Each structure stands twice: as C-alpha cells, then as structure tokens.
Amino acid sequence: MVGVNLPQKAGGFLMKKELNYFAKALESPERPFLAILGGAKVADKIQLINNMLDKVNEMIIGGGMAFTFLKVLNNMEIGTSLFDEEGAKIVKDLMSKALMDEVVKATSRGCITIIGGGDTATCCAKWNTEDKVSHVSTGGGASLELLEGKVLPGVDALSNI
C-alpha cells in the first residue's frame, strides 16, 4: 500500500552491484582512474565535476558540456551547438582547480614547485594548497626578474654590506 510504513525493506542484486562499484570508485578507485562525463549543462554537473576532480587521474568532458568548455577556454566558434551560459561562468574556475591539483601531484612526486605571481598565488590560496607545494613566492615581478638572470638592486645592495 502507498503511504504505509513497511517493517522490511530490500534492494536487489543489481542495486547492490551498482552501490559496490560506486563506493569503490569514490573511496578507493583502482588506478589509473578515468571519468568520462557528459550531459548538456555544466551548471548541473558542478558538484559532480568538483568531487571527481580530486579522485580521478584523467577526466574527459563530452556531450553538450564540451562545447561550453571549448568556447570558454579556446574561444572556439561552436555555431548553434549547446552553450550553457550559467555553466560558462565556472569553467575557468574548474580548470584552475584541475591545474592546482596537478601541481600538488607533481610536488608529492618530489618535484620542486614554486608558485609565483598574484593570480597563481591567489589560485593556490583559493584551493587551500599553499602547504602542498614547495614554495609560494611573495616577490612578484622581482622574482621573475631574478629568474630571468637579472640583478636585483635591493638584494645586490644587501649583499655588499
């Protein structure tokens, strides 16, 4: 009967199989782990993409969402293909998170990673990864000049004391 609280509940074998596979994918996925996500609207998949970015080795965006990513990231003409205005607002944000995840992975493999520049440091702070990279520089343009091989007058003056 509808609306009657039954004392016993059961799911079938297919449900058990589905839940087991998804639990494994979310909690301890086998590697490499590839997720292929599709659908029409990026905005509808934000939480899914954000959650999966931390779990997968690679992610492929397909379906109608791909056109939104291509237009936003590559300024590609997509004609009358699907474009999600709302989702387009967060595409660059998703990509910055994915990029920061890659920097963190490189650091964990022993690479020396130096984050420099306002936008990059802001990205690092936004995704709470400052302690997961080798160094976050606060030197701005002067750091770039140092990496270019230029002499920094202030540092030079200090070294002549």
C-alpha positions as CSV (number, residue, x, y, z in Angstrom):
1,M,0.0,0.0,0.0
2,V,1.1,3.5,-0.7
3,G,1.9,5.5,2.4
4,V,2.2,2.6,4.7
5,N,5.5,2.2,6.6
6,L,6.6,-1.4,6.0
7,P,9.0,-3.0,8.5
8,Q,11.1,-4.8,5.9
9,K,13.0,-3.2,3.0
10,A,15.2,-4.8,0.4
11,G,17.2,-3.9,-2.6
12,G,18.0,-6.3,-5.4
13,F,21.3,-7.8,-6.6
14,L,21.7,-5.1,-9.3
15,M,21.4,-2.3,-6.7
16,K,24.0,-4.0,-4.6
17,K,26.3,-4.3,-7.5
18,E,25.8,-0.6,-8.5
19,L,26.4,0.6,-5.0
20,N,29.5,-1.5,-4.6
21,Y,31.1,-0.2,-7.8
22,F,30.3,3.4,-7.0
23,A,31.6,3.0,-3.4
24,K,34.9,1.6,-4.8
25,A,35.2,4.4,-7.3
26,L,34.6,7.0,-4.7
27,E,36.6,5.6,-1.8
28,S,39.5,3.6,-3.2
29,P,39.5,3.6,-7.0
30,E,41.8,1.4,-9.0
31,R,44.5,3.4,-10.9
32,P,44.6,4.8,-13.4
33,F,41.0,6.1,-13.0
34,L,39.4,7.9,-15.9
35,A,36.0,9.6,-15.7
36,I,34.1,10.5,-18.8
37,L,31.3,13.0,-18.0
38,G,28.7,14.2,-20.4
39,G,25.4,16.0,-20.5
40,A,24.1,19.3,-21.7
41,K,24.7,21.7,-18.9
42,V,27.9,22.4,-16.9
43,A,25.9,24.1,-14.2
44,D,24.1,20.8,-13.5
45,K,27.4,19.0,-13.1
46,I,29.4,21.4,-11.0
47,Q,29.3,19.3,-7.8
48,L,30.0,16.1,-9.7
49,I,33.0,17.6,-11.6
50,N,34.4,19.2,-8.4
51,N,34.1,16.0,-6.4
52,M,35.5,13.8,-9.2
53,L,38.5,16.1,-9.9
54,D,40.1,15.0,-6.6
55,K,39.6,11.3,-7.3
56,V,40.4,10.8,-11.0
57,N,43.7,10.6,-12.9
58,E,42.1,11.9,-16.0
59,M,38.7,13.5,-16.8
60,I,37.1,13.8,-20.2
61,I,34.3,16.2,-20.7
62,G,32.0,15.2,-23.5
63,G,28.4,15.7,-24.7
64,G,27.0,19.2,-24.8
65,M,29.2,20.3,-22.0
66,A,32.2,20.0,-24.2
67,F,31.1,22.9,-26.4
68,T,30.8,25.2,-23.3
69,F,34.4,24.3,-22.3
70,L,35.7,24.7,-25.8
71,K,34.2,28.1,-26.3
72,V,35.3,29.5,-22.9
73,L,38.8,28.0,-22.8
74,N,39.7,28.2,-26.5
75,N,37.4,30.9,-27.7
76,M,36.2,28.3,-30.3
77,E,33.3,29.1,-32.6
78,I,30.6,26.5,-31.7
79,G,27.9,27.7,-34.1
80,T,24.5,26.6,-32.9
81,S,25.9,23.8,-30.6
82,L,24.8,23.7,-27.0
83,F,26.3,26.5,-24.8
84,D,25.5,26.8,-21.1
85,E,25.7,30.5,-20.1
86,E,25.4,29.7,-16.4
87,G,28.0,26.9,-16.6
88,A,30.4,29.0,-18.6
89,K,30.8,31.2,-15.5
90,I,32.6,28.4,-13.7
91,V,34.6,26.7,-16.4
92,K,37.8,28.7,-15.8
93,D,37.4,28.0,-12.0
94,L,37.1,24.3,-12.6
95,M,40.2,24.4,-14.8
96,S,42.2,26.3,-12.2
97,K,41.3,23.7,-9.6
98,A,42.4,20.9,-12.0
99,L,45.7,22.7,-12.7
100,M,46.4,23.2,-9.0
101,D,45.6,19.5,-8.4
102,E,48.3,18.7,-11.0
103,V,50.8,21.0,-9.3
104,V,50.1,19.3,-6.0
105,K,50.5,15.8,-7.5
106,A,53.9,16.9,-9.1
107,T,55.0,18.1,-5.6
108,S,54.0,14.9,-4.0
109,R,56.1,13.0,-6.6
110,G,59.2,15.0,-5.5
111,C,59.1,17.9,-8.0
112,I,60.1,21.3,-6.7
113,T,57.1,23.6,-7.3
114,I,57.3,27.4,-6.9
115,I,54.1,29.3,-7.1
116,G,54.7,32.9,-8.1
117,G,52.6,35.9,-9.3
118,G,49.4,37.3,-8.0
119,D,46.9,35.2,-9.9
120,T,48.8,31.9,-9.4
121,A,49.2,32.6,-5.6
122,T,45.5,33.5,-5.4
123,C,44.6,30.3,-7.1
124,C,46.8,28.4,-4.6
125,A,45.1,30.1,-1.7
126,K,41.6,29.6,-3.2
127,W,42.1,25.9,-3.3
128,N,43.9,25.8,0.0
129,T,47.1,24.2,-1.4
130,E,49.8,26.6,0.0
131,D,51.1,23.8,2.2
132,K,51.0,21.3,-0.6
133,V,53.5,23.0,-2.9
134,S,57.2,23.6,-2.3
135,H,57.1,27.4,-2.1
136,V,54.6,30.3,-2.6
137,S,56.6,33.3,-3.6
138,T,55.6,36.8,-2.5
139,G,58.2,38.6,-4.6
140,G,56.0,39.3,-7.6
141,G,57.8,40.8,-10.6
142,A,61.1,40.9,-8.8
143,S,61.1,37.1,-8.6
144,L,60.6,36.9,-12.3
145,E,63.5,39.3,-12.9
146,L,65.7,37.1,-10.7
147,L,64.6,34.0,-12.7
148,E,65.5,35.9,-15.9
149,G,69.0,36.3,-14.5
150,K,68.8,40.0,-13.7
151,V,70.5,41.5,-10.7
152,L,68.0,42.9,-8.2
153,P,69.3,46.2,-6.9
154,G,67.9,45.8,-3.4
155,V,69.4,42.3,-3.0
156,D,72.7,43.5,-4.5
157,A,72.9,46.3,-2.0
158,L,72.3,43.9,0.9
159,S,75.0,41.6,-0.3
160,N,77.5,44.4,-0.4
161,I,77.1,45.3,3.3
